[in-house]
Amino acid sequence: MSEESKEAKSSEESKSEKPQGKEESQAKETEEAKSDKPQAKKPPKAESQEDSQEQAAKKAEKADAKKEDSEAKEEDEEAEIVEVGKISRQLTQDGFEHESLGIDHLGVEMLKVDREFLIPFATALYAYGFNYLQCQGGYDDGPGKDLVSLYHLTKLSDNADRPEEVRVKVFLPREDPRVASVFWIWKTADWQERETYDMYGIIYEGHPNLKRLLMPEDWVGWPMRKDYISPDFYELQDAY
C-alpha cells in the first residue's frame, strides 16, 4: 500500500473516532451534573386522620388539666381569705376565743366555738343584744366525721326592719357528742334541742327534759346521721 493511501486511511479513522469522544464526554458531563444536583426531598407523608385526632385529644386533655389546676389554686386562695365580721371582732376584743367561718350568702356571720366555751360565749352574745334563738339544729358532717350543733341568733328590737343575725356552730366528736344546753339562756331551745337529740344523738347536758320528740322512746339509732342503717322491719306498738 502506498504512503498516500495509508495517510488517507488514518485520517478517515481519526475523523470517525473524534465525534465519538465528544459524545462520550458530553454524556459524562451530563451524568456528573445530575449527580451534583441536590436531590429533591420527598414531601413528608400526610398524618392520618386518627393520629391528628389523638394529638388534638391529648392537647385538649392537657389544657383541661391546666385549667383545673388553676381553678383549684384560685379556690384554695379564696378559702384562705376569710372575711371577719364586726361581731367576731367584738368578741375577740372581749377575750372570747372562737374561729370566724366567714359570712354566708345572706350576709350572716358564722362563728365556730369549742363546746367548753359555749355557755360563756352564748352569754356574751345575749349581752350584745341577741335575745332570740331563731333556730337550733344539727347536721352530720359526714360518715366518721363530726356532728355539728348550730344556733341561729337574732337581735330583736322594736320597729326593727332588718335585725342583726349571727350563726354559732359547735363541732362535736362522733364518739362523744355532748354539749351544754342553752335552754337557760334562750327558752326556745327546749323542743329544738330535743329534736336534734332525737335525730342526731347529740346530748344536751343540763336540758330539763331531754327525750325523744319524733321517734318512739325505745327507738334504736339516730335517723338523720349519714351512717344510719334503716331497720328491715318496724315493730308495731300500741298508740295509747
Secondary structure as the mmCIF struct_conf table of DSSP 4:
data_model
#
loop_
_struct_conf.conf_type_id
_struct_conf.id
_struct_conf.beg_label_comp_id
_struct_conf.beg_label_asym_id
_struct_conf.beg_label_seq_id
_struct_conf.end_label_comp_id
_struct_conf.end_label_asym_id
_struct_conf.end_label_seq_id
HELX_RH_AL_P HELX_RH_AL_P1 GLU A 3 ASP A 36
BEND BEND1 LYS A 37 LYS A 37
HELX_LH_PP_P HELX_LH_PP_P1 PRO A 38 SER A 48
HELX_RH_AL_P HELX_RH_AL_P2 GLN A 49 GLU A 80
HELX_RH_AL_P HELX_RH_AL_P3 LYS A 86 GLN A 93
TURN_TY1_P TURN_TY1_P1 ASP A 94 GLY A 95
STRN STRN1 GLU A 99 ILE A 103
TURN_TY1_P TURN_TY1_P2 HIS A 105 LEU A 106
BEND BEND2 GLY A 107 GLY A 107
STRN STRN2 GLU A 109 LYS A 112
HELX_RH_3T_P HELX_RH_3T_P1 ARG A 115 PHE A 117
HELX_RH_AL_P HELX_RH_AL_P4 LEU A 118 ALA A 127
TURN_TY1_P TURN_TY1_P3 TYR A 128 GLY A 129
STRN STRN3 TYR A 132 ASP A 140
BEND BEND3 GLY A 142 GLY A 142
TURN_TY1_P TURN_TY1_P4 PRO A 143 GLY A 144
BEND BEND4 LYS A 145 LYS A 145
STRN STRN4 LEU A 147 THR A 154
TURN_TY1_P TURN_TY1_P5 ASP A 158 ASN A 159
BEND BEND5 ASP A 161 ARG A 162
STRN STRN5 GLU A 165 LEU A 172
TURN_TY1_P TURN_TY1_P6 ARG A 174 GLU A 175
STRN STRN6 ARG A 178 ALA A 180
TURN_TY1_P TURN_TY1_P7 PHE A 183 ILE A 185
TURN_TY1_P TURN_TY1_P8 LYS A 187 THR A 188
HELX_RH_AL_P HELX_RH_AL_P5 ALA A 189 TYR A 200
STRN STRN7 ILE A 203 GLU A 205
TURN_TY1_P TURN_TY1_P9 GLY A 206 GLY A 206
TURN_TY1_P TURN_TY1_P10 PRO A 208 ASN A 209
BEND BEND6 LEU A 213 MET A 215
TURN_TY1_P TURN_TY1_P11 GLU A 217 ASP A 218
BEND BEND7 GLY A 221 GLY A 221
TURN_TY1_P TURN_TY1_P12 PRO A 223 MET A 224
BEND BEND8 ARG A 225 ARG A 225
TURN_TY1_P TURN_TY1_P13 LYS A 226 ASP A 227
BEND BEND9 ASP A 232 ASP A 232
#
